[in-house]
């Protein structure tokens, strides 16, 4: 058994090892000390950033995860962590093994970056520290770059506010058995307890103060990671993650905080460090002070290319004091939500792409959402509506490059939406040039409520907006050569645990036919209490003409 030559860890290199799990080799830098007395794997395990040769394996040691110093109750010493990768869940066919060093400088997190594996196949992994063994995670490599391969089951999620409810949606997502999961931001929230409250009160409380220091952010990430339902979602598939605002603070923009704060650069650096320590990211994303390389491309054979964007770190400040405004700054051609370098990178990716589906994984609403029925255009300055020229350049970029099927995936707004994308939103008859799918929150905003989508006033003002639902949930997609099918999954409540999940609506995007074709719309009735997830068995053809149930 061998270790990949490129296997690296945050803060140190992996030490190759063979043989049984017992008998860890002596590791350079490790200090002899008393053995751990509690299970250090309280935060679970995860994998991420897959390519056709490998992926990242992650864990973080924290026998006392809510410790105020953010160090999880670990001793101030380097700890060797044995990892195993197998072709089967029972580890009868171990294909790689090695030893990583969990260092106190990195909150005893471990990032094992593997390559040289077989493309397009499933793997299982686990970690060992002294007499303790982690849960077993499942991950997979992408298909070969030249192969279209089979169908891809991809899910995407966003906005999990621990205080606003239980993470049952993560559990139902795990039960759906996806191949790949995208998290589009607001993985954790920064608020102190009893600060961001929902009607009726928060079902749970944050531990510790508002996150401002490295210790605060480490503790907060640990609290989220102790949730069993979140751990379950990490166990079933590799993740692609990007942050939005709450991983640092609400509505920050580059070096501009929400309110004046001379300490914001230190806060941002602390948040980035903790984010890396707690996510299955490659070494290319290791923060350097207030900078972190997060935008990146992941190729899933020739079926799909995922362009993962960062719309926070390089944006101009929101115009006109933020909020919904009819704002001249929104149409200023000099303003950008991506920054010039990332924009060039994205447009170059469009020109080079040979994928069937080019998918933008990003944070904030892309299509226009005007809330004014009169002549004024009143839109959110925090979304792409506040950076109209940026949106126009990106849209024209995929058209000019001949991108076959552009699809934008979005989080942030705590509701499900589906949109046709236009070059000219002022002309409802102009051609559709792409599609946007927006996932609701895991918990943020509390239970929410079902409604007739067409009753939302935005849909009347903006005919390109095709669907809305204000329940919590996630989106499941099935991507093939012929189409991308999106199921909008919802939960009737999150204020108590173990809600069922069911499909509220389904849409299909056909190959080379931009825009949404609705295939299913569930009537407004309560889901069966004993059913965890119900998907339609046959299309509701009557619903293809309207979003009304």
C-alpha angles and dihedrals in degrees: 000000000000140000121235112259089232096050105129137171133207104266098005149022126270119256113223117234138174136192134045124349092252119074102051111201119246108270124214111250095019115131119215107245144147114297122259113270098200135049106272095197097081091125095055127221135283144183132207154159096048123192131173092278105039151316143227122278116204142189137149125209114231119149088173101033098179096054109143094231089062093236096109097234093293121146117252093257139093113266124202113230120196116213131192132195119197139179091225136045094242093053095237089134106045109183101178137017136170147145125259128192117235105204129197090229088067096041088258091292120154127209114184111188113198134189137164093065128134115277123242099015142115125251137182127215143183141171134227131203117180105305095345127095126195127228115276116258128200123218140157145209123240120252119269112286092247095049128089088200125181131311119308119221103206127174129189132199142170146176112041108178104186093206096052098063150314122307095237090132088067089053092050089047090055090050089055088065102220124187094221135015126203119200109198101193148293091075087159136010129231103216129121116238117284092019107097102039132174125212110285093022135280117294091215138023135228118242116235133005129307106303112258106131133056090253090053094051093045091051092047094049089049092053091053093045092055089068108108094212092053090048089052091056091051091050098059105053145000116275133219108205136190127172129233127188107299094061082074109011138310117297098345116168120201105298094348117098125205090257128014109286124163089197094057096105090056090046092051092048091050092049092049092049093051091044092056092045091055102041133073094244130148123251089259087075097055104130122244104202109294093353128086128172103225107145109090144142128248120191121209098195111280091313099080143359116203114209103195109201137201110214096170110051099057105027127119113247116278113272128250095007095306125270127089108326144153089234130175090210090064091072098039104128091212093063122093138187094196103035122240097275095052091044091055090047091053095046090048089051090055091052093049097043122114094171124127089226126030107198125191111207105198145140119245137047111287104186121071115271108187112183095191122086092196130074095285119092106224112182142153113280090203093062133062086278086075090056103042095161091054091052092047093051092049093047093047088045094062091043092051092047092051094238105190100216118004114193125176119206117200142181131173104086100079094232139081116256135168122196144180110226122228139187089217113034090178089068111059090190094059115112123274112245103179147346136253126203117190123195124213122233127279089230111331111128096021127250099340120189140255120249144165101279095218090058090072107101093222091067091058093048094043110039091186089068103091108176142021135178129168101204124107120259146094141263125253118198134188112202121197136157090267104042151348113236118198123196115194104215119200139183120213092222143002099183089093127032132263103030117170120248127220140173110266096181140348131210134185128209110199123215111273091000108101116207139049131299111190114219102170138025118175117223118245101266132117115274117244108275093224097049119094097190132359122190123184115262094201131023118261095232093186089062093058091084098049143018091230112107 
